[in-house]
Every structure is written in structure tokens, then in C-alpha cells.
Amino acid sequence: MNFITNTNGGMSWDFWAEKGGVRVHPGELKEVKFYVRNTTNRTMIGQAIPSVVPVKAASHFHKTECFCFNHQVLKPGEVMEMPMRFIVGPELPKNVPTISLSYALFDVTELAADELKPGREG
């Protein structure tokens, strides 16, 4: 299993996976840690969008916990550890030797500005 992290052109955070890849045994629960750092001087909200290739592996890849399920709110200079837990189903076709999970991180601060209002927890 390979992990790829990207930020879109408008996102100035650093974004990386603890490891570039892990060996996976179908049916086994695995955890991988991802990290983000807000390199700006303002509080921002990020949203990660996942993509799995090959496409035929996507229906066999099951995230049980993922930072991509929620927005991430980071203060200036803040670093956050974000776990992702997953299982690759035992029915994965034998002709799929490798799965790549890619995340694109987007700045959604303007779209989700309500999350920055005082008294609201993200």
C-alpha cells in the first residue's frame, strides 16, 4: 500500500505521511499517521479528498477512521497528527499487487468559515 499526499495550488500547508507505504495483509486492520502543518499566520480549515488506484481496488479498501471524514482546523504554525485506519478486504483480486491511496488537501476556509466562529468546536 502506497501513500501520496498533495496540496492544491491554493493550500499552503505542509502535508505528509509518516511512511510512504506499508505492507498490508487482506483482512488486517492497519493504522497510518498523516501530518499537516499550517505554515501561514492565520487560522485555516483544510479538507482532504482521497483517491484509490487501481480503481478495481477501491471497493475493497475500507477506511474505518480517517481525517478525510472531517475538516481540519489549524491555527498559525500548528502541527496536527491525523491517524487513518483501514482494512483491505480479503476479496481483493489476486492480480492487484499494490494499492495507492492519494490525498489532495484543499483550503476550505472560506466555505467552512462558520467553524471558526467563537464558541464553536470543529
N, C-alpha and C positions, 0 to 999 in steps of 0.2 A: 504494500500500500504506500503510495507516494503522496506527499502533501505539497501544494503550491499555494503561495499567498501573493496577492496583488492588491494594489490600491488604484482606484480610478484616478484620472487626472486632477480632480478637484479635492482629493483626500490627501492631506499632508502628514498623516500619522505613519509611524513605523509599524510594520505588521509582519510577524514571523512565526514559524512553527518551531517547537522545541527540537524536533527531529525532522529531517527531510523525508523520512519514511520509516515504516515498521513492518515486520513480518507478521502476518495475520493467519490464524487458523480458523476456517469457517466454523461458526457457532460460538466462538470465543469472544467475550466482552473485552474490548480494548479501550484505553484512555490515552489521549494525546493532548498535550498542552500547547496552546497558542498564546501569543503575547501581542499587545498593542501598546504604543507609546504616543501620547498626544504631544507633538513637537511644536505646537502653537502656544500663543499666550492667551487663548480663550477656551472656555468650556465648549466641547463639541460632542455631537452624537454620531456614532458610526453604526452601520448595518452591513453585515457580511452576507453575501449571496453565494451559496455553494453550487458546484457543478461536478458531476462524476463522469469519468470516461474510463473504459468504453461505455457507451450508452446501455448496452445489454447488461452491464453490471449494476446499473443504478437501482433496479428493483430488488437487488439482493443486498444492498448497502443500507443499513438501518441505524440512524443516529438516535440514541436514547437520551442524550443530553448534548446540547450544542449552543454555543454563544450566538449562532446564527438565528436562533429562535427569538431573540430579543435584541433591542437596540442597546448599544454600549455607550454610556455617558462617561466621558473623561474630562477632568479638569486640566488646566495647563500643566504640561510636564508629567502628568500622571502615567504610570505604567500599570497595566492590568494583566493578570494571568487568567486565561479563559480555557477551561477544560472542554474537551469534546469526547464523548463516549459513543462507541459504535459496535455493531456486530455485523459481520458479513455472513449472510445466510449460507447454510450448508448446501443449498441447492445451486450455488454459483456454478455455472458451466465450467467444466474442466479446461476448456480452451481459453479461459481468461486468466492468464498468469499474473497480471498486475492490474491494479485499480489505481487511478489517480484522482484525488479529491483536491479541487481547486476552490479557493475562496477569493472573491473580489470584494474589497471593502469600500463602501461608499459613505460620503458625508451626507447625512440626512438631517443635519442640524436645523435647517430652515423648515423642513417638512414636519419635524417632530418637536418643534420649539416648545410645545406645552410641557414636555418632560423637564424643561429647565426652570419652570416656574417654582418660586419658593413654596415649601411645604409639600412638594410632590416628590415621591421617591421613584427612581427609574427602574 
